[in-house]
Amino acid sequence: MSSTELPFVPPATVLPKVAPVRVGEGERIRSVGLPGITLTVRSRPPAREGLPPALYVHGLGGSSQNWSALMEQLEGDVDGEAVDLPGFGDSPPPDDGNYSITAHARAVIRFLDASGRGPVHLFGNSLGGAVSTRVAAVRPDLVRTLTLVSPALPEIRVQRTAVPTGLLAVPGVAGLFTRYSKGWTAEQRVRGVTALCYGDPERVTPEGFRYAVEEMERRLQLPYFWDAMTRSARGLVNAYTLGGQHALWRQAERVLAPTLLVYGGRDQLVGFRMAQKAARTFRDSRLLTLPEAGHVAMMEYPETVAGAFREFAADGANSDSSVGGSDKRDGSAGASGEGASGDGRDTATASSDGADATTVGS
């Protein structure tokens, strides 16, 4: 094995036992076996029968727990499930060791096909946003609407604060970082991640911080933790370099589902300037900007994101193209509904507390 290769990861059947993942009040966890993968799925019983299905896809280094707050906010609106991508959360590594964007998208598609729940309201954050974009492009029959929170789509000028994450894709860097950070406590690691991902780390409650530390301690016991992180980061970087029909921005152009875009003004991983490009690229889009939010707006401002989705989904349900199409609808997500832009794409800018959202033309 060369020095640039990643270490062998034992099959899931011989992995060591670690503490179980946390299951929040009102949540359920189950394991779903599919060809080549086993996925852990987090869900909340819907408030009533007959609600439309939704699926939530987390970002790099995250898990289904990243969606718990938004799932609770929307339990009266959708029948929600959140998936742990292979190698993350409580899902074991994929049998083939493939962590590319295409492989993650294939996992989501296999799950949706097996569950028969499509078309769903599909949510994606960061890496999960790129995965969800690919799913919506190649399988429009599975996606009712698409909601992307800081989607990791290619940027020409990457923010300096995002460079260390991208460097994980470079052979050997993960090993160097592992040795460098060997003495770091789980608490120190969580503080670093929180500072990077939140617009205001003070919004994390003491209880939430404690849960995050417990989860970090659990993950660090998994022998495939860095392997999954590294290979997924490499898969994302590789996806950025693809051209032709497989290019992520080209696939974004092909998405038929109505799309809600959510960007944070303090995002250190996905450039806020990409919001307007995304709004121009997704053919039937609505843009919500949160000036005080960071990379995980659904965790920082779940009430605001939920309100934006409700208005967005309600408009879709009242149109003839709620499962797809290229019509441009008026109104704004989570805002007052005034002043849609001339090209049919709406831009809503919400205040940091989510209580005073106003619409501006894009």
Backbone hydrogen bonds in HBPLUS format (Angstrom, degrees):
<---DONOR---> <-ACCEPTOR-->    atom                        ^
c    i                          cat <-CA-CA->   ^        H-A-AA   ^      H-
h    n   atom  resd res      DA  || num        DHA   H-A  angle D-A-AA Bond
n    s   type  num  typ     dist DA aas  dist angle  dist       angle   num
A0005-GLU N   A0002-SER O   3.20 MM   3  5.53 161.0  2.24 109.5 115.2     1
A0014-VAL N   A0011-PRO O   2.99 MM   3  5.74 161.0  2.03 121.8 127.1     2
A0015-LEU N   A0012-ALA O   3.34 MM   3  5.16 170.1  2.35 102.5 105.2     3
A0027-GLU N   A0024-GLY O   2.95 MM   3  5.34 160.1  1.99 136.1 136.0     4
A0028-ARG N   A0043-SER O   2.79 MM  15  5.23 146.6  1.90 150.0 156.6     5
A0043-SER N   A0028-ARG O   2.92 MM  15  5.23 154.0  1.99 145.3 150.9     6
A0030-ARG N   A0041-VAL O   3.00 MM  11  5.40 148.9  2.10 144.3 154.1     7
A0041-VAL N   A0030-ARG O   2.83 MM  11  5.40 167.3  1.85 162.4 166.6     8
A0032-VAL N   A0039-LEU O   2.73 MM   7  5.16 162.8  1.76 155.8 162.0     9
A0039-LEU N   A0032-VAL O   2.88 MM   7  5.16 160.7  1.92 152.5 150.7    10
A0034-LEU N   A0037-ILE O   2.90 MM   3  5.33 167.5  1.91 162.6 162.7    11
A0037-ILE N   A0034-LEU O   3.12 MM   3  5.33 159.6  2.16 121.5 127.8    12
A0095-ASP N   A0036-GLY O   2.94 MM  59  5.19 177.4  1.94 160.5 160.3    13
A0084-ASP N   A0040-THR O   2.91 MM  44  5.43 158.5  1.96 169.6 170.8    14
A0042-ARG N   A0082-ALA O   2.75 MM  40  5.03 168.3  1.76 161.4 161.3    15
A0082-ALA N   A0042-ARG O   2.69 MM  40  5.03 161.1  1.72 153.3 159.1    16
A0047-ALA N   A0075-GLU O   3.02 MM  28  5.82 162.3  2.05 152.5 147.7    17
A0079-ASP N   A0052-PRO O   2.81 MM  27  5.81 162.8  1.84 141.9 146.1    18
A0121-HIS N   A0053-PRO O   2.96 MM  68  6.37 161.2  2.00 141.3 145.3    19
A0054-ALA N   A0079-ASP O   3.06 MM  25  5.84 149.3  2.15 134.3 128.2    20
A0081-GLU N   A0054-ALA O   3.04 MM  27  6.19 140.6  2.20 132.6 143.5    21
A0055-LEU N   A0121-HIS O   2.96 MM  66  6.32 154.4  2.03 149.0 153.0    22
A0123-PHE N   A0055-LEU O   2.84 MM  68  6.13 165.9  1.86 165.4 167.8    23
A0056-TYR N   A0081-GLU O   2.86 MM  25  6.28 144.9  1.99 145.4 156.0    24
A0083-VAL N   A0056-TYR O   3.16 MM  27  6.41 159.9  2.20 172.8 168.3    25
A0057-VAL N   A0123-PHE O   2.88 MM  66  6.03 143.0  2.02 134.1 145.8    26
A0125-ASN N   A0057-VAL O   3.14 MM  68  6.57 148.5  2.24 164.0 173.6    27
A0062-GLY N   A0059-GLY O   2.97 MM   3  5.23 160.0  2.01 126.8 129.4    28
A0066-ASN N   A0063-SER O   3.04 MM   3  5.78 160.0  2.08 119.9 125.1    29
A0067-TRP N   A0064-SER O   3.07 MM   3  5.78 165.3  2.10 119.4 123.9    30
A0068-SER N   A0065-GLN O   3.11 MM   3  5.19 167.5  2.13 110.2 114.1    31
A0071-MET N   A0067-TRP O   2.80 MM   4  5.90 163.8  1.82 165.4 171.1    32
A0072-GLU N   A0068-SER O   3.01 MM   4  6.19 154.5  2.08 147.4 153.3    33
A0073-GLN N   A0069-ALA O   3.15 MM   4  6.40 153.1  2.22 140.3 147.6    34
A0074-LEU N   A0070-LEU O   2.97 MM   4  6.18 144.8  2.10 148.9 158.2    35
A0075-GLU N   A0072-GLU O   3.45 MM   3  5.26 172.0  2.46 102.3 104.3    36
A0077-ASP N   A0074-LEU O   2.84 MM   3  5.11 162.6  1.87 115.5 121.0    37
A0078-VAL N   A0074-LEU O   2.99 MM   4  6.09 157.3  2.05 174.5 177.5    38
A0088-PHE N   A0085-LEU O   2.96 MM   3  5.49 156.9  2.01 148.2 147.5    39
A0087-GLY N   A0091-SER O   3.19 MM   4  5.44 132.8  2.42 105.3 118.0    40
A0087-GLY N   A0092-PRO O   3.06 MM   5  4.88 134.2  2.28 105.6 106.7    41
A0091-SER N   A0088-PHE O   2.92 MM   3  5.60 160.3  1.96 151.3 150.3    42
A0097-GLY N   A0094-PRO O   3.18 MM   3  5.27 158.9  2.22 106.4 112.9    43
A0104-HIS N   A0100-SER O   2.94 MM   4  6.27 162.3  1.97 156.0 160.0    44
A0105-ALA N   A0101-ILE O   2.86 MM   4  6.06 158.9  1.91 149.4 156.0    45
A0106-ARG N   A0102-THR O   2.81 MM   4  6.00 149.5  1.91 142.7 151.8    46
A0107-ALA N   A0103-ALA O   2.97 MM   4  6.26 147.3  2.08 143.3 151.7    47
A0108-VAL N   A0104-HIS O   3.10 MM   4  6.46 156.0  2.16 148.3 153.7    48
A0109-ILE N   A0105-ALA O   2.91 MM   4  6.17 161.7  1.95 152.4 157.7    49
A0110-ARG N   A0106-ARG O   2.84 MM   4  6.01 160.6  1.87 149.7 155.1    50
A0111-PHE N   A0107-ALA O   3.02 MM   4  6.21 156.5  2.08 144.5 150.8    51
A0112-LEU N   A0108-VAL O   2.97 MM   4  6.23 163.8  1.99 152.0 156.1    52
A0113-ASP N   A0109-ILE O   2.81 MM   4  5.98 164.7  1.84 155.4 160.0    53
A0114-ALA N   A0110-ARG O   2.90 MM   4  5.99 159.1  1.95 145.1 151.2    54
A0115-SER N   A0111-PHE O   2.88 MM   4  6.02 152.0  1.96 148.5 156.3    55
A0116-GLY N   A0112-LEU O   2.99 MM   4  5.98 141.6  2.14 143.2 151.9    56
A0120-VAL N   A0142-LEU O   2.87 MM  22  6.19 156.7  1.93 136.6 132.6    57
A0144-ARG N   A0120-VAL O   2.64 MM  24  5.04 165.9  1.66 133.0 137.0    58
A0122-LEU N   A0145-THR O   2.88 MM  23  6.12 163.1  1.91 160.1 154.4    59
A0147-THR N   A0122-LEU O   2.81 MM  25  6.20 161.1  1.85 160.4 164.3    60
A0124-GLY N   A0147-THR O   2.93 MM  23  6.42 149.5  2.02 161.0 168.2    61
A0149-VAL N   A0124-GLY O   2.87 MM  25  6.22 164.5  1.89 158.6 163.8    62
A0128-GLY N   A0125-ASN O   2.76 MM   3  4.76 126.7  2.05 147.0 132.0    63
A0126-SER N   A0149-VAL O   3.20 MM  23  6.67 149.9  2.30 154.2 161.8    64
A0126-SER N   A0150-SER O   3.14 MM  24  5.32 128.5  2.42 104.8 117.6    65
A0129-GLY N   A0126-SER O   2.79 MM   3  4.93 133.8  2.00 100.7 115.1    66
A0130-ALA N   A0126-SER O   3.18 MM   4  6.72 146.3  2.30 150.7 159.2    67
A0152-ALA N   A0126-SER O   2.99 MM  26  4.58 162.7  2.02 115.1 109.4    68
A0130-ALA N   A0127-LEU O   3.08 MM   3  5.22 119.3  2.47  98.7 112.8    69
A0131-VAL N   A0127-LEU O   2.96 MM   4  6.31 161.8  2.00 152.9 158.4    70
A0132-SER N   A0128-GLY O   2.86 MM   4  5.89 158.6  1.91 137.4 143.7    71
A0133-THR N   A0129-GLY O   2.93 MM   4  6.05 147.6  2.04 139.4 148.0    72
A0134-ARG N   A0130-ALA O   3.11 MM   4  6.40 159.0  2.16 147.8 152.4    73
A0135-VAL N   A0131-VAL O   2.98 MM   4  6.31 158.1  2.03 150.0 156.5    74
A0136-ALA N   A0132-SER O   2.91 MM   4  6.09 166.3  1.93 150.1 153.3    75
A0137-ALA N   A0133-THR O   2.99 MM   4  6.16 144.9  2.12 143.3 153.1    76
A0138-VAL N   A0134-ARG O   3.01 MM   4  6.17 164.0  2.03 156.2 158.8    77
A0139-ARG N   A0135-VAL O   2.84 MM   4  5.63 150.1  1.93 151.1 158.6    78
A0142-LEU N   A0139-ARG O   3.00 MM   3  5.74 166.7  2.02 124.0 128.1    79
A0143-VAL N   A0140-PRO O   3.31 MM   3  5.44 161.5  2.35 106.7 111.9    80
A0146-LEU N   A0258-PRO O   2.93 MM 112  6.23 162.2  1.96 159.5 162.4    81
A0260-LEU N   A0146-LEU O   2.77 MM 114  6.25 154.5  1.83 156.2 164.6    82
A0148-LEU N   A0260-LEU O   2.86 MM 112  6.26 158.4  1.91 167.2 174.5    83
A0262-VAL N   A0148-LEU O   2.85 MM 114  6.09 158.9  1.89 168.2 165.4    84
A0150-SER N   A0262-VAL O   2.85 MM 112  6.13 161.3  1.88 173.1 177.7    85
A0153-LEU N   A0151-PRO O   2.99 MM   2  5.75 128.4  2.26 107.3  92.1    86
A0162-ALA N   A0159-GLN O   2.94 MM   3  5.35 150.7  2.03 109.4 118.7    87
A0163-VAL N   A0160-ARG O   3.15 MM   3  5.26 152.5  2.23 103.3 111.4    88
A0166-GLY N   A0162-ALA O   3.20 MM   4  6.52 160.1  2.24 152.4 158.2    89
A0167-LEU N   A0163-VAL O   2.86 MM   4  6.10 144.0  1.99 154.8 166.2    90
A0168-LEU N   A0165-THR O   3.17 MM   3  5.57 154.4  2.24 107.2 114.6    91
A0169-ALA N   A0166-GLY O   3.06 MM   3  5.85 161.2  2.10 119.3 124.2    92
A0170-VAL N   A0167-LEU O   2.94 MM   3  5.32 156.5  2.00 111.6 119.0    93
A0173-VAL N   A0170-VAL O   3.11 MM   3  5.74 162.8  2.15 137.9 143.3    94
A0176-LEU N   A0172-GLY O   3.10 MM   4  6.36 156.6  2.15 147.2 153.7    95
A0177-PHE N   A0173-VAL O   2.82 MM   4  6.07 163.4  1.84 157.9 162.3    96
A0178-THR N   A0174-ALA O   2.86 MM   4  6.01 155.3  1.92 146.4 153.6    97
A0179-ARG N   A0175-GLY O   3.08 MM   4  6.33 158.8  2.13 146.9 151.4    98
A0180-TYR N   A0176-LEU O   2.88 MM   4  6.09 158.2  1.92 148.6 155.6    99
A0181-SER N   A0177-PHE O   2.83 MM   4  5.92 156.1  1.89 152.9 157.9   100
A0182-LYS N   A0179-ARG O   3.41 MM   3  5.15 166.7  2.43 101.2 103.4   101
A0184-TRP N   A0181-SER O   2.96 MM   3  5.31 161.5  2.00 115.9 122.0   102
A0189-ARG N   A0185-THR O   3.07 MM   4  6.40 159.5  2.11 151.6 157.1   103
A0190-VAL N   A0186-ALA O   2.95 MM   4  6.17 159.4  1.99 148.7 154.0   104
A0191-ARG N   A0187-GLU O   3.00 MM   4  6.23 157.8  2.05 148.8 154.7   105
A0192-GLY N   A0188-GLN O   3.08 MM   4  6.33 153.4  2.15 145.1 152.0   106
A0193-VAL N   A0189-ARG O   2.96 MM   4  6.28 160.6  2.00 152.9 157.8   107
A0194-THR N   A0190-VAL O   2.83 MM   4  5.95 163.6  1.85 153.2 158.1   108
A0195-ALA N   A0191-ARG O   2.97 MM   4  6.07 159.2  2.01 144.4 149.8   109
A0196-LEU N   A0192-GLY O   3.11 MM   4  6.28 143.9  2.24 140.2 149.7   110
A0197-CYS N   A0193-VAL O   2.90 MM   4  6.05 152.4  1.98 151.7 159.0   111
A0198-TYR N   A0194-THR O   2.94 MM   4  5.61 156.8  1.99 150.1 153.1   112
A0295-HIS N   A0197-CYS O   2.75 MM  98  4.94 139.5  1.91 133.4 147.0   113
A0203-ARG N   A0200-ASP O   2.94 MM   3  5.86 170.8  1.95 130.9 133.6   114
A0204-VAL N   A0201-PRO O   3.11 MM   3  5.80 168.0  2.13 118.1 122.0   115
A0209-PHE N   A0205-THR O   2.83 MM   4  6.12 155.4  1.89 157.9 165.2   116
A0210-ARG N   A0206-PRO O   2.99 MM   4  6.18 156.4  2.05 144.6 150.7   117
A0211-TYR N   A0207-GLU O   3.00 MM   4  6.30 158.4  2.05 150.8 156.2   118
A0212-ALA N   A0208-GLY O   3.00 MM   4  6.21 152.3  2.08 142.3 150.1   119
A0213-VAL N   A0209-PHE O   2.97 MM   4  6.26 152.5  2.04 150.2 157.1   120
A0214-GLU N   A0210-ARG O   3.04 MM   4  6.32 161.0  2.08 149.5 154.3   121
A0215-GLU N   A0211-TYR O   2.97 MM   4  6.22 154.2  2.03 146.9 154.0   122
A0216-MET N   A0212-ALA O   2.89 MM   4  6.12 152.9  1.97 145.0 152.7   123
A0217-GLU N   A0213-VAL O   2.92 MM   4  6.17 160.6  1.96 153.5 158.2   124
A0218-ARG N   A0214-GLU O   3.06 MM   4  6.29 151.3  2.15 141.3 149.1   125
A0219-ARG N   A0215-GLU O   2.94 MM   4  6.20 162.1  1.97 152.0 156.1   126
A0220-LEU N   A0216-MET O   3.00 MM   4  6.16 157.9  2.05 153.1 158.3   127
A0221-GLN N   A0218-ARG O   3.17 MM   3  5.55 152.0  2.25 106.9 115.3   128
A0222-LEU N   A0219-ARG O   2.90 MM   3  5.33 158.2  1.95 113.9 121.1   129
A0225-PHE N   A0222-LEU O   3.22 MM   3  5.42 169.9  2.23 115.0 116.2   130
A0228-ALA N   A0224-TYR O   2.89 MM   4  6.01 165.8  1.91 159.9 161.2   131
A0229-MET N   A0225-PHE O   3.12 MM   4  6.39 160.5  2.16 146.9 152.6   132
A0230-THR N   A0226-TRP O   2.82 MM   4  5.86 169.5  1.83 150.2 153.5   133
A0231-ARG N   A0227-ASP O   2.92 MM   4  5.96 171.2  1.92 153.0 155.8   134
A0232-SER N   A0228-ALA O   3.01 MM   4  5.89 153.3  2.09 138.6 146.4   135
A0233-ALA N   A0229-MET O   2.93 MM   4  6.07 157.0  1.99 147.1 153.7   136
A0234-ARG N   A0230-THR O   2.88 MM   4  6.10 158.1  1.93 150.3 157.0   137
A0235-GLY N   A0231-ARG O   2.81 MM   4  6.00 148.6  1.91 139.5 148.8   138
A0236-LEU N   A0232-SER O   2.91 MM   4  6.17 147.3  2.02 144.2 152.5   139
A0237-VAL N   A0233-ALA O   2.98 MM   4  6.27 164.3  2.01 151.7 155.3   140
A0238-ASN N   A0234-ARG O   2.86 MM   4  6.03 162.2  1.90 150.0 155.5   141
A0239-ALA N   A0235-GLY O   2.99 MM   4  6.11 147.3  2.10 136.4 145.1   142
A0240-TYR N   A0236-LEU O   3.12 MM   4  6.45 139.2  2.29 142.2 152.8   143
A0240-TYR N   A0237-VAL O   3.06 MM   3  5.12 127.0  2.36  96.3 110.3   144
A0241-THR N   A0238-ASN O   3.05 MM   3  5.32 140.6  2.21 102.7 113.7   145
A0242-LEU N   A0239-ALA O   3.32 MM   3  5.33 155.1  2.39 100.4 107.5   146
A0247-ALA N   A0244-GLY O   3.17 MM   3  5.67 166.5  2.19 116.5 120.7   147
A0251-GLN N   A0247-ALA O   2.87 MM   4  6.19 151.0  1.96 151.3 160.4   148
A0252-ALA N   A0248-LEU O   2.82 MM   4  6.10 143.6  1.95 142.9 153.8   149
A0253-GLU N   A0249-TRP O   3.12 MM   4  6.41 145.4  2.25 140.4 147.9   150
A0254-ARG N   A0251-GLN O   2.98 MM   3  5.02 134.8  2.19  97.1 110.2   151
A0255-VAL N   A0252-ALA O   3.27 MM   3  5.39 156.1  2.33 103.2 110.0   152
A0325-GLY N   A0256-LEU O   2.92 MM  69  5.01 109.3  2.43 104.5 121.9   153
A0259-THR N   A0284-ASP O   2.80 MM  25  6.06 166.6  1.82 160.3 163.1   154
A0286-ARG N   A0259-THR O   2.85 MM  27  6.25 135.8  2.04 159.0 170.1   155
A0261-LEU N   A0286-ARG O   2.74 MM  25  6.01 171.1  1.75 170.8 174.0   156
A0288-LEU N   A0261-LEU O   2.73 MM  27  6.00 166.7  1.75 170.5 175.1   157
A0263-TYR N   A0288-LEU O   3.06 MM  25  6.53 156.3  2.12 158.0 165.4   158
A0290-LEU N   A0263-TYR O   2.90 MM  27  6.24 165.1  1.92 164.0 168.4   159
A0267-ASP N   A0264-GLY O   3.28 MM   3  5.25 158.9  2.33 112.1 110.7   160
A0265-GLY N   A0290-LEU O   2.89 MM  25  5.93 164.2  1.91 129.9 132.2   161
A0266-ARG N   A0293-ALA O   2.78 MM  27  5.56 154.1  1.85 171.2 167.9   162
A0274-MET N   A0271-GLY O   2.96 MM   3  5.56 160.8  2.00 115.4 121.6   163
A0275-ALA N   A0272-PHE O   3.12 MM   3  5.74 168.2  2.13 118.1 121.8   164
A0278-ALA N   A0274-MET O   2.93 MM   4  6.15 162.0  1.96 155.6 160.4   165
A0279-ALA N   A0275-ALA O   2.95 MM   4  6.21 155.5  2.01 146.9 154.1   166
A0280-ARG N   A0276-GLN O   2.99 MM   4  6.23 144.4  2.12 143.0 151.8   167
A0281-THR N   A0277-LYS O   2.95 MM   4  6.12 139.4  2.12 143.3 155.0   168
A0281-THR N   A0278-ALA O   3.10 MM   3  4.99 123.2  2.43  91.7 106.7   169
A0282-PHE N   A0278-ALA O   3.01 MM   4  6.08 173.1  2.02 162.1 161.0   170
A0287-LEU N   A0346-ASP O   2.63 MM  59  5.81 167.1  1.65 151.2 155.9   171
A0348-ALA N   A0287-LEU O   2.52 MM  61  5.96 158.4  1.57 158.1 166.3   172
A0289-THR N   A0348-ALA O   2.65 MM  59  6.08 163.3  1.67 164.8 170.3   173
A0350-ALA N   A0289-THR O   2.95 MM  61  6.34 156.6  2.00 163.9 171.6   174
A0293-ALA N   A0290-LEU O   3.06 MM   3  5.43 156.9  2.11 116.9 124.2   175
A0299-MET N   A0296-VAL O   2.85 MM   3  5.50 154.8  1.92 119.6 127.7   176
A0300-GLU N   A0296-VAL O   3.09 MM   4  6.43 154.2  2.16 148.9 157.0   177
A0301-TYR N   A0297-ALA O   2.75 MM   4  5.43 165.3  1.77 147.3 152.6   178
A0305-VAL N   A0301-TYR O   3.09 MM   4  6.37 169.4  2.10 161.7 164.5   179
A0306-ALA N   A0302-PRO O   2.85 MM   4  5.88 157.0  1.90 144.2 151.4   180
A0307-GLY N   A0303-GLU O   2.94 MM   4  6.10 157.2  1.99 143.7 149.9   181
A0308-ALA N   A0304-THR O   2.99 MM   4  6.23 156.5  2.04 148.5 154.7   182
A0309-PHE N   A0305-VAL O   2.95 MM   4  6.19 157.5  2.00 148.3 154.3   183
A0310-ARG N   A0306-ALA O   2.93 MM   4  6.19 158.8  1.98 151.7 157.2   184
A0311-GLU N   A0307-GLY O   3.25 MM   4  6.50 167.3  2.27 150.6 152.1   185
A0312-PHE N   A0308-ALA O   3.01 MM   4  6.12 161.7  2.05 148.4 154.3   186
A0313-ALA N   A0309-PHE O   2.71 MM   4  5.82 168.9  1.72 160.6 162.8   187
A0314-ALA N   A0310-ARG O   2.86 MM   4  5.93 154.2  1.92 144.8 152.7   188
A0315-ASP N   A0311-GLU O   3.03 MM   4  6.20 157.4  2.09 146.6 151.5   189
A0316-GLY N   A0312-PHE O   3.12 MM   4  6.39 153.5  2.19 142.0 149.5   190
A0317-ALA N   A0313-ALA O   2.83 MM   4  6.07 152.9  1.91 150.0 157.2   191
A0318-ASN N   A0314-ALA O   3.16 MM   4  6.32 134.1  2.38 138.8 149.7   192
A0318-ASN N   A0315-ASP O   3.24 MM   3  5.22 134.0  2.46  93.4 105.6   193
A0319-SER N   A0316-GLY O   3.14 MM   3  5.24 163.5  2.17 105.5 110.1   194
A0324-GLY N   A0321-SER O   3.11 MM   3  5.18 157.8  2.16 104.9 111.9   195
A0344-GLY N   A0341-SER O   3.14 MM   3  5.59 163.0  2.17 116.3 119.9   196
A0360-VAL N   A0347-THR O   3.22 MM  13  5.90 161.3  2.26 151.9 157.6   197
A0349-THR N   A0358-THR O   3.07 MM   9  5.78 168.0  2.08 169.4 168.7   198
A0358-THR N   A0349-THR O   3.16 MM   9  5.78 162.1  2.20 156.3 150.8   199
A0354-GLY N   A0351-SER O   2.97 MM   3  5.27 157.8  2.02 111.2 118.3   200
